[in-house]
Amino acid sequence: MKDYILLVISCILVNNILLAQYLGNCPFLGTSKKMDTAVGMSAAVIFVLVLAGIATWLTEYYVLKPFKIEYLRTIAFILIIAALVQFVEMFLKKSVPGLYISLGIFLPLITTNCAVLGVCLINVNENYNFIKMLISSFAYSAGFGLALILFAGVRERILLAKVPKPLQGTSIGLVTAGLLSLAFYAFKGMA
């Protein structure tokens, strides 16, 4: 039980996929202007990442390794992730059209989101069993969501603040992301 708690803390805080490993920055910067969009993107990433973790783990241990075709891992994982994202996109379009419209181009970008592929590869490279892979996939995606929601809150606050002209727009977003990353870097001392 202690190992699982440490794995969750490690994935969410110490090795945060966005702020410590710097994977998935495109949707991080693109969907963090409004809190509701950030929450929706976080939920979509959690859903996709957990399903992708399960599907890629099963593919690795029941298809790629038995047939000794591990060299096809990246291609297989990308195809699995792309299919899952298409499923989520169709589901949101039918069920939650407002969120689907607000996410816009960033929803299909989950397909090419290196955070999703990165977590799937981490799960395989660390030789996690099924339970650890499930916990890791959820915790990494929860850490992604935590960082995205924190960043969205800060960005909404920045819109109300007086920002010097050279720092307005993307510049202040990148500076803020760097400061948030430094704050999360302090968790490295816990390791």
C-alpha positions as CSV (number, residue, x, y, z in Angstrom):
1,M,0.0,0.0,0.0
2,K,2.9,2.3,0.9
3,D,4.4,1.8,-2.6
4,Y,1.1,2.8,-4.3
5,I,0.8,6.0,-2.2
6,L,4.4,6.9,-3.0
7,L,3.7,6.3,-6.7
8,V,0.7,8.6,-6.7
9,I,2.6,11.4,-4.9
10,S,5.5,10.9,-7.3
11,C,3.4,11.1,-10.4
12,I,1.3,14.0,-9.3
13,L,3.8,16.2,-7.6
14,V,7.4,15.1,-7.9
15,N,7.5,14.0,-11.5
16,N,4.5,16.0,-12.8
17,I,4.2,15.3,-16.5
18,L,3.8,19.0,-17.4
19,L,5.9,20.8,-14.9
20,A,8.8,18.4,-14.1
21,Q,9.0,16.4,-17.3
22,Y,7.8,19.1,-19.7
23,L,5.6,16.9,-21.8
24,G,2.3,18.1,-23.1
25,N,2.9,21.8,-23.1
26,C,0.8,22.6,-26.2
27,P,-2.6,21.9,-24.6
28,F,-1.2,23.2,-21.4
29,L,-0.7,26.7,-22.9
30,G,-3.6,26.5,-25.3
31,T,-6.5,25.4,-23.1
32,S,-5.6,27.2,-19.9
33,K,-7.1,30.6,-20.6
34,K,-10.5,29.7,-19.1
35,M,-11.1,27.5,-16.0
36,D,-14.0,25.6,-17.6
37,T,-12.0,24.7,-20.6
38,A,-9.1,23.6,-18.4
39,V,-11.3,21.4,-16.3
40,G,-12.8,19.9,-19.5
41,M,-9.4,19.2,-21.0
42,S,-8.2,17.7,-17.7
43,A,-11.2,15.3,-17.7
44,A,-10.6,14.4,-21.3
45,V,-6.9,13.7,-20.6
46,I,-7.7,11.6,-17.6
47,F,-10.1,9.5,-19.5
48,V,-7.9,9.1,-22.6
49,L,-4.7,8.5,-20.5
50,V,-6.2,5.8,-18.3
51,L,-7.7,4.0,-21.3
52,A,-4.5,4.5,-23.3
53,G,-2.5,3.1,-20.4
54,I,-4.7,0.0,-20.2
55,A,-4.8,-0.5,-24.0
56,T,-1.0,0.0,-24.5
57,W,-0.1,-2.2,-21.5
58,L,-2.3,-5.0,-22.8
59,T,-0.8,-4.5,-26.3
60,E,2.7,-4.6,-25.0
61,Y,2.4,-7.7,-22.8
62,Y,-0.1,-9.7,-24.9
63,V,0.9,-8.8,-28.5
64,L,4.3,-7.1,-28.9
65,K,6.3,-9.1,-26.4
66,P,4.9,-12.6,-27.2
67,F,5.5,-12.0,-30.9
68,K,8.9,-10.3,-30.2
69,I,7.9,-7.2,-32.2
70,E,8.6,-4.6,-29.5
71,Y,10.2,-2.4,-32.1
72,L,6.7,-1.6,-33.3
73,R,5.8,-0.2,-29.9
74,T,5.8,3.5,-30.8
75,I,3.6,3.0,-33.9
76,A,1.2,0.7,-32.1
77,F,0.9,3.1,-29.2
78,I,0.2,6.1,-31.4
79,L,-2.5,4.2,-33.3
80,I,-4.1,3.2,-30.0
81,I,-4.0,6.7,-28.7
82,A,-5.4,8.1,-31.9
83,A,-8.3,5.7,-31.9
84,L,-9.1,6.5,-28.2
85,V,-9.1,10.3,-28.9
86,Q,-11.4,9.8,-31.8
87,F,-13.8,8.0,-29.5
88,V,-13.6,10.8,-26.9
89,E,-14.2,13.4,-29.6
90,M,-17.3,11.6,-30.9
91,F,-18.6,11.2,-27.4
92,L,-18.1,14.9,-26.5
93,K,-19.6,16.0,-29.7
94,K,-22.8,14.1,-29.0
95,S,-23.0,14.4,-25.2
96,V,-21.3,17.8,-24.3
97,P,-21.3,20.0,-27.4
98,G,-20.4,23.1,-25.4
99,L,-17.2,21.5,-24.1
100,Y,-16.5,20.1,-27.5
101,I,-16.7,23.5,-29.1
102,S,-14.7,25.2,-26.3
103,L,-11.9,22.6,-26.6
104,G,-11.8,23.2,-30.4
105,I,-8.6,22.1,-32.0
106,F,-7.0,21.1,-28.7
107,L,-9.1,18.0,-28.4
108,P,-7.6,16.3,-31.5
109,L,-4.2,17.5,-30.3
110,I,-4.5,14.9,-27.4
111,T,-3.7,12.4,-30.1
112,T,-0.3,14.0,-30.6
113,N,0.1,15.0,-27.0
114,C,3.5,13.7,-26.0
115,A,2.3,13.4,-22.4
116,V,-0.1,10.6,-23.3
117,L,2.5,8.7,-25.3
118,G,5.1,9.5,-22.6
119,V,3.1,8.0,-19.8
120,C,2.4,4.9,-21.8
121,L,6.1,4.5,-22.5
122,I,7.0,5.2,-18.9
123,N,4.6,2.5,-17.8
124,V,6.1,-0.1,-20.1
125,N,9.8,1.0,-19.5
126,E,9.3,0.8,-15.7
127,N,7.9,-2.7,-16.1
128,Y,4.8,-1.8,-14.0
129,N,2.3,-4.6,-13.3
130,F,-1.3,-3.9,-14.3
131,I,-2.3,-2.3,-11.0
132,K,0.8,0.0,-10.9
133,M,0.2,1.0,-14.5
134,L,-3.4,1.9,-13.7
135,I,-2.4,3.9,-10.7
136,S,0.4,5.6,-12.6
137,S,-1.8,6.4,-15.6
138,F,-4.4,8.0,-13.4
139,A,-1.9,9.8,-11.2
140,Y,0.0,11.3,-14.1
141,S,-3.2,12.5,-15.7
142,A,-4.4,13.9,-12.4
143,G,-1.1,15.7,-12.1
144,F,-1.6,17.1,-15.6
145,G,-5.1,18.2,-14.6
146,L,-3.8,19.8,-11.4
147,A,-1.1,21.8,-13.2
148,L,-3.6,22.8,-15.9
149,I,-6.2,24.0,-13.5
150,L,-3.7,25.9,-11.3
151,F,-2.3,27.5,-14.4
152,A,-5.8,28.4,-15.7
153,G,-6.6,30.1,-12.3
154,V,-3.4,32.1,-12.4
155,R,-4.0,33.1,-16.1
156,E,-7.5,34.2,-15.3
157,R,-6.1,36.4,-12.5
158,I,-3.5,37.8,-14.8
159,L,-6.2,39.0,-17.2
160,L,-7.3,41.3,-14.4
161,A,-3.9,42.5,-13.5
162,K,-1.9,45.3,-15.1
163,V,0.8,43.5,-17.1
164,P,3.6,45.5,-18.8
165,K,3.2,45.7,-22.6
166,P,6.2,43.5,-23.6
167,L,4.9,40.7,-21.3
168,Q,1.3,40.6,-22.4
169,G,-0.2,37.5,-24.0
170,T,1.9,34.4,-24.5
171,S,5.0,36.0,-22.9
172,I,3.4,36.3,-19.4
173,G,1.9,32.8,-19.9
174,L,5.4,31.3,-20.4
175,V,6.9,33.3,-17.5
176,T,4.0,32.1,-15.3
177,A,4.5,28.5,-16.5
178,G,8.2,28.7,-15.6
179,L,7.4,30.0,-12.1
180,L,4.8,27.3,-11.6
181,S,7.4,24.7,-12.8
182,L,9.9,26.1,-10.3
183,A,7.3,25.7,-7.5
184,F,6.8,22.1,-8.4
185,Y,10.5,21.6,-8.6
186,A,10.6,22.1,-4.9
187,F,8.8,18.7,-4.6
188,K,12.0,17.0,-5.9
189,G,13.4,17.4,-2.4
190,M,10.8,14.8,-1.3
191,A,12.3,12.1,-3.4
